[in-house]
Amino acid sequence: MILRLALVGFGNVGQEFVRLLLAKREWLLRKKGLDIEVLAIATKSKGSLASRSALDLDKVLDLVKREGSLRAYGPESTNVAPLKLIEGSDADLMVELTPLNIDTGQPAIDHIKAALSSGMDVITANKGPIAFAYDELRDLTRARGVHFRFEGTVMDGTPIFNLVERTLPGCEIMGLEGVLNSTSNFVLTEVAMGKDMMEAIRETQAKGFAEADPSLDIDGWDAAAKITALANVLMDARTTPKAVDRKGIRGITREDVTRAASQGKKYRLIASASPDSNGVRLQVQPRLVGPDHPFFCLDGTSSALTIRTDLMGDITVVETGPAVTQTAYAVFSDLLLIVEAIRSGSI
Ligand SMILES: NC(=O)c1ccc[n+]([C@@H]2O[C@H](COP(=O)([O-])OP(=O)(O)OC[C@H]3O[C@@H](n4cnc5c(N)ncnc54)[C@H](OP(=O)(O)O)[C@@H]3O)[C@@H](O)[C@H]2O)c1
């Protein structure tokens, strides 16, 4: 089977995903009978590529690394806008990897709608569309008889959506509680070790895991988008990040952290979803946890999610030391699940 892809967004995750495809090319052919071709790549400022046949992925990676641009690739180089590129592509599947827009989820929502409407399957690691437009995208997916997966939107490649879908059939999700923003957790850990908060924030940027705008992390917006995405999918919350009762870690001082430590406690930025009379209540708040709490030992960039179920009690999933490889793996695993669904004829 040949599966042809269009990649919209070709930054850290997009490039790592292509490296993963190259590393697994022989395995995919041998074990899965699957040949993956990339026909199109769209970026914001590095130029775009559109072709009727497979792009040379080694050449693409080399160009981006050496020149920071795709424009010198050859006649496949184009200035066509991403929406037109999607609509004009022969690809079977579009991978959406543009940055989070915390105000609207756009233009990623439109990219995904265009692909689904054109009959393409879609994978994204961008939480915006799931946080702002999950219902609409799910309904469009069903109406078009295609597939839409998004494991990488929360906790990188750690299975959350796929875990619930695949391994907890019949369980109802009664609530969610998680430490979902690595940057905030890293900063709180560093402050507990004596560092100044601004210094810790600068360190997360230097290490490359903070959002370009640190307020997305520090003011709880990233965690709000993630808990909204989780609640929309797992609890049918039908809401957006604007509805989250949100407070980030900005106001926490070193003195607060020291006082907590003297009481044997730690601050964690906790995102939660719980049913209430109006539907689902979403919160992001710094909270003090003691040694009996599952998030107490969660230092540094680790994250965790407790899934509260009716039949299986609480299940806590922990991710330690996340890296971009895990997000690329989320896209890769979604792709394999879509291929499995295509082959079995299921939606
Ligand atoms: N990095 C991670 O570990 C991680 C983990 C989980 C989820 N995610 C999510 O995955 C997505 C991608 O992350 P990333 O780290 O790869 O981001 P990134 O490095 O900033 O790359 C984003 C890519 O999207 C392109 N882009 C931006 N706006 C666009 C537009 N309107 N049309 C077409 N292309 C556009 C950018 O173009 P230029 O190249 O021209 O700038 C760039 O190629 C984000 O939504 C992020 O939240 C990332």
The ligand as an ORCA input file, in Angstrom:
! r2SCAN-3c Opt
* xyz 0 1
  N       7.558     20.688     19.917
  C       6.957     19.772     20.660
  O       7.602     18.998     21.365
  C       5.445     19.641     20.652
  C       4.851     18.758     21.534
  C       3.465     18.556     21.464
  C       2.708     19.284     20.556
  N       3.332     20.177     19.733
  C       2.504     20.920     18.782
  O       2.877     20.568     17.466
  C       2.722     21.702     16.602
  C       4.057     21.944     15.892
  O       5.041     22.230     16.858
  P       6.531     22.605     16.427
  O       7.344     22.565     17.653
  O       6.935     21.802     15.228
  O       6.305     24.116     15.965
  P       7.340     25.022     15.124
  O       8.714     24.471     15.228
  O       7.063     26.423     15.507
  O       6.867     24.800     13.606
  C       5.651     25.270     13.128
  C       5.631     25.141     11.630
  O       4.385     25.632     11.136
  C       4.635     26.576     10.098
  N       3.530     27.519     10.061
  C       3.201     28.502     10.935
  N       2.078     29.121     10.552
  C       1.709     28.540      9.381
  C       0.648     28.748      8.469
  N      -0.267     29.691      8.676
  N       0.584     27.961      7.360
  C       1.513     26.996      7.124
  N       2.543     26.757      7.956
  C       2.628     27.510      9.070
  C       5.949     27.208     10.463
  O       6.507     27.827      9.326
  P       7.989     28.453      9.376
  O       8.888     27.249      9.297
  O       8.069     29.278      8.165
  O       8.082     29.192     10.658
  C       6.717     25.965     10.920
  O       7.183     25.252      9.792
  C       2.292     22.866     17.488
  O       0.905     23.034     17.406
  C       2.715     22.426     18.881
  O       1.912     22.996     19.907
  C       4.674     20.364     19.745
*
